[in-house]
Amino acid sequence: MSMNREEKEVLKKVMDNPSGLLCQSDLLNILPNRNTKISHSLITSGYIEEVVRKIKASQMEATFYRITEKGKMVFEPSLNRLWFWVKGDVRTIVVATITALIVSVISKVVSK
């Protein structure tokens, strides 16, 4: 997904927040013209995630927002972004290879 300028600016403000978590009102305040379409787009694309926290004193739940690793990669150099995208594939290949080795060993043992 390619982001427009407004989405990148909002994502940068979320990343630069010192607390790391934004409440709903803080997120609305950083949106240009309070355009919630931008926040929904960033959340559904995986750049920002919703975090539900229970407040112990009142047994209420509050939703907070924070940037994901995918969101942080938008502002990283190209080499780091490339590694982020390849990292998931490498993990999948390693798991598939280990599974294939285990299955082949078991099938050789059973066929003897």
Backbone as CSV, one residue per row, in Angstrom:
resi,resn,N_x,N_y,N_z,CA_x,CA_y,CA_z,C_x,C_y,C_z
1,MET,0.842,-1.178,0.000,0.000,0.000,0.000,0.885,1.238,0.000
2,SER,0.570,2.160,-0.857,1.309,3.416,-0.813,0.497,4.424,-0.003
3,MET,1.195,5.111,0.858,0.529,6.066,1.732,0.610,7.460,1.122
4,ASN,-0.423,8.240,1.396,-0.361,9.629,0.958,0.382,10.451,2.015
5,ARG,0.586,11.711,1.727,1.370,12.585,2.601,0.732,12.720,3.986
6,GLU,-0.585,12.868,4.029,-1.265,13.034,5.324,-1.100,11.798,6.200
7,GLU,-1.200,10.610,5.599,-1.049,9.375,6.370,0.364,9.253,6.929
8,LYS,1.369,9.629,6.134,2.751,9.578,6.621,2.969,10.559,7.767
9,GLU,2.363,11.745,7.664,2.511,12.732,8.733,1.885,12.236,10.030
10,VAL,0.708,11.624,9.935,0.037,11.085,11.124,0.871,9.954,11.710
11,LEU,1.371,9.074,10.861,2.186,7.953,11.324,3.449,8.453,12.024
12,LYS,4.060,9.502,11.497,5.254,10.081,12.109,4.925,10.661,13.486
13,LYS,3.770,11.314,13.620,3.372,11.873,14.907,3.096,10.771,15.926
14,VAL,2.514,9.664,15.474,2.279,8.538,16.381,3.617,7.961,16.832
15,MET,4.564,7.840,15.891,5.877,7.283,16.219,6.643,8.199,17.178
16,ASP,6.503,9.504,17.014,7.241,10.458,17.837,6.610,10.700,19.199
17,ASN,5.464,10.113,19.467,4.811,10.298,20.759,5.681,9.672,21.847
18,PRO,6.051,10.435,22.883,6.973,9.912,23.905,6.405,8.764,24.735
19,SER,5.098,8.705,24.919,4.538,7.641,25.761,4.421,6.316,25.009
20,GLY,4.370,6.370,23.690,4.240,5.146,22.920,2.806,4.729,22.688
21,LEU,1.908,5.121,23.565,0.483,4.801,23.428,-0.315,6.092,23.327
22,LEU,-1.255,6.110,22.414,-2.137,7.262,22.258,-3.556,6.851,22.621
23,CYS,-4.238,7.669,23.402,-5.651,7.400,23.656,-6.441,7.890,22.431
24,GLN,-7.720,7.575,22.406,-8.529,7.935,21.242,-8.539,9.437,21.000
25,SER,-8.643,10.233,22.054,-8.685,11.685,21.856,-7.350,12.209,21.335
26,ASP,-6.233,11.642,21.800,-4.921,12.066,21.288,-4.783,11.734,19.808
27,LEU,-5.273,10.549,19.425,-5.202,10.153,18.017,-6.053,11.087,17.169
28,LEU,-7.239,11.407,17.644,-8.101,12.330,16.904,-7.464,13.707,16.774
29,ASN,-6.756,14.145,17.805,-6.140,15.472,17.781,-5.004,15.587,16.771
30,ILE,-4.334,14.480,16.453,-3.239,14.573,15.483,-3.710,14.369,14.048
31,LEU,-4.972,13.987,13.868,-5.513,13.797,12.525,-5.857,15.152,11.901
32,PRO,-5.440,15.382,10.664,-5.803,16.638,10.009,-7.327,16.715,9.835
33,ASN,-7.921,17.773,10.294,-9.377,17.978,10.221,-10.165,16.843,10.864
34,ARG,-9.530,16.155,11.801,-10.157,15.010,12.490,-10.705,13.973,11.505
35,ASN,-9.981,13.770,10.431,-10.371,12.843,9.367,-10.079,11.409,9.816
36,THR,-11.100,10.737,10.338,-10.906,9.386,10.872,-10.627,8.364,9.779
37,LYS,-10.876,8.717,8.533,-10.568,7.809,7.429,-9.066,7.488,7.404
38,ILE,-8.250,8.466,7.767,-6.799,8.269,7.793,-6.430,7.239,8.855
39,SER,-6.981,7.385,10.057,-6.636,6.443,11.130,-7.143,5.047,10.806
40,HIS,-8.339,4.940,10.234,-8.862,3.624,9.867,-7.991,2.959,8.807
41,SER,-7.518,3.755,7.865,-6.645,3.235,6.816,-5.335,2.713,7.402
42,LEU,-4.739,3.471,8.331,-3.477,3.051,8.949,-3.664,1.811,9.820
43,ILE,-4.806,1.716,10.493,-5.068,0.555,11.354,-5.307,-0.689,10.512
44,THR,-6.159,-0.576,9.493,-6.454,-1.753,8.672,-5.257,-2.200,7.841
45,SER,-4.349,-1.275,7.539,-3.146,-1.643,6.782,-2.055,-2.213,7.673
46,GLY,-2.227,-2.135,8.988,-1.256,-2.724,9.901,-0.143,-1.789,10.327
47,TYR,-0.252,-0.502,10.057,0.775,0.445,10.468,0.579,0.900,11.914
48,ILE,-0.673,0.898,12.363,-1.019,1.240,13.737,-1.882,0.110,14.274
49,GLU,-1.675,-0.243,15.545,-2.508,-1.291,16.137,-3.285,-0.746,17.324
50,GLU,-4.446,-1.352,17.545,-5.267,-1.002,18.693,-4.867,-1.882,19.862
51,VAL,-4.728,-1.289,21.025,-4.374,-2.012,22.238,-5.459,-1.730,23.264
52,VAL,-6.098,-2.786,23.743,-7.152,-2.616,24.742,-6.545,-2.859,26.116
53,ARG,-6.694,-1.904,26.998,-6.172,-2.004,28.367,-7.321,-1.938,29.344
54,LYS,-7.264,-2.780,30.352,-8.262,-2.728,31.412,-7.759,-1.797,32.503
55,ILE,-8.622,-0.893,32.911,-8.300,0.024,33.990,-8.785,-0.623,35.276
56,LYS,-7.847,-0.964,36.156,-8.154,-1.783,37.336,-9.164,-1.138,38.277
57,ALA,-9.021,0.119,38.518,-9.862,0.775,39.524,-11.340,0.747,39.150
58,SER,-11.642,0.940,37.901,-13.051,1.034,37.513,-13.530,-0.145,36.665
59,GLN,-12.677,-1.129,36.417,-13.025,-2.303,35.609,-13.518,-1.905,34.219
60,MET,-12.989,-0.821,33.703,-13.335,-0.372,32.356,-12.221,-0.759,31.393
61,GLU,-12.567,-0.802,30.125,-11.573,-1.048,29.097,-11.396,0.214,28.271
62,ALA,-10.171,0.542,27.981,-9.863,1.704,27.159,-9.022,1.253,25.970
63,THR,-9.271,1.842,24.831,-8.525,1.502,23.629,-7.447,2.546,23.398
64,PHE,-6.232,2.051,23.218,-5.097,2.906,22.908,-4.540,2.496,21.560
65,TYR,-3.699,3.331,21.005,-3.136,3.072,19.687,-1.624,3.237,19.750
66,ARG,-0.912,2.354,19.034,0.547,2.467,18.957,1.002,2.033,17.577
67,ILE,2.182,2.468,17.224,2.744,2.145,15.922,3.276,0.709,15.953
68,THR,3.148,0.012,14.846,3.653,-1.356,14.747,5.055,-1.339,14.136
69,GLU,5.676,-2.502,14.099,6.997,-2.600,13.472,6.899,-2.234,11.993
70,LYS,5.812,-2.643,11.368,5.590,-2.289,9.962,5.519,-0.777,9.797
71,GLY,4.873,-0.104,10.731,4.775,1.350,10.682,6.119,2.024,10.868
72,LYS,6.949,1.474,11.754,8.276,2.050,11.975,9.163,1.893,10.748
73,MET,8.959,0.825,9.988,9.787,0.566,8.815,9.589,1.597,7.716
74,VAL,8.470,2.313,7.741,8.224,3.347,6.733,9.305,4.412,6.775
75,PHE,9.842,4.675,7.959,10.821,5.748,8.131,12.258,5.233,8.212
76,GLU,12.462,3.950,8.016,13.804,3.365,8.054,14.468,3.449,6.677
77,PRO,15.801,3.332,6.630,16.501,3.286,5.339,16.065,2.070,4.522
78,SER,16.306,2.125,3.246,15.840,1.086,2.315,16.324,-0.312,2.681
79,LEU,17.560,-0.442,3.116,18.107,-1.754,3.445,17.359,-2.376,4.626
80,ASN,17.041,-1.574,5.628,16.285,-2.089,6.775,14.872,-2.494,6.366
81,ARG,14.258,-1.706,5.476,12.916,-2.052,5.006,12.940,-3.362,4.236
82,LEU,13.967,-3.554,3.406,14.093,-4.794,2.642,14.226,-5.981,3.592
83,TRP,15.055,-5.858,4.616,15.225,-6.944,5.582,13.915,-7.250,6.301
84,PHE,13.139,-6.242,6.622,11.851,-6.445,7.290,10.928,-7.300,6.423
85,TRP,10.872,-7.004,5.132,9.980,-7.760,4.253,10.496,-9.174,4.005
86,VAL,11.804,-9.358,3.949,12.385,-10.682,3.698,12.349,-11.539,4.962
87,LYS,12.441,-10.914,6.130,12.521,-11.621,7.410,11.376,-12.615,7.593
88,GLY,10.172,-12.213,7.261,9.023,-13.103,7.397,9.127,-14.300,6.478
89,ASP,9.634,-14.095,5.263,9.797,-15.191,4.318,10.876,-16.159,4.775
90,VAL,11.962,-15.649,5.337,13.045,-16.508,5.825,12.535,-17.403,6.953
91,ARG,11.762,-16.842,7.848,11.198,-17.612,8.946,10.317,-18.749,8.411
92,THR,9.507,-18.453,7.411,8.630,-19.456,6.808,9.446,-20.565,6.151
93,ILE,10.513,-20.197,5.459,11.357,-21.189,4.788,12.047,-22.092,5.808
94,VAL,12.539,-21.523,6.897,13.207,-22.321,7.935,12.233,-23.312,8.557
95,VAL,11.042,-22.863,8.882,10.041,-23.764,9.476,9.659,-24.855,8.490
96,ALA,9.481,-24.512,7.220,9.126,-25.509,6.206,10.246,-26.536,6.028
97,THR,11.505,-26.087,6.057,12.643,-27.000,5.910,12.731,-27.959,7.090
98,ILE,12.593,-27.452,8.287,12.639,-28.308,9.480,11.507,-29.325,9.447
99,THR,10.325,-28.892,9.076,9.184,-29.804,8.989,9.431,-30.884,7.940
100,ALA,9.976,-30.506,6.788,10.269,-31.479,5.728,11.307,-32.493,6.185
101,LEU,12.337,-32.048,6.906,13.353,-32.977,7.409,12.755,-33.963,8.408
102,ILE,11.936,-33.485,9.299,11.309,-34.359,10.297,10.405,-35.380,9.621
103,VAL,9.616,-34.950,8.664,8.711,-35.861,7.963,9.502,-36.901,7.177
104,SER,10.587,-36.492,6.527,11.373,-37.461,5.747,12.059,-38.478,6.654
105,VAL,12.562,-38.047,7.811,13.175,-38.974,8.756,12.135,-39.971,9.268
106,ILE,10.973,-39.468,9.632,9.911,-40.358,10.128,9.470,-41.332,9.037
107,SER,9.342,-40.887,7.805,8.915,-41.782,6.743,9.973,-42.848,6.440
108,LYS,11.265,-42.515,6.551,12.320,-43.506,6.345,12.320,-44.547,7.458
109,VAL,12.091,-44.099,8.686,12.059,-45.010,9.820,10.861,-45.965,9.693
110,VAL,9.735,-45.446,9.317,8.516,-46.253,9.206,8.609,-47.221,8.035
111,SER,9.267,-46.845,6.934,9.347,-47.707,5.744,10.331,-48.848,5.905
112,LYS,11.207,-48.821,6.910,12.184,-49.904,7.118,11.536,-51.056,7.742
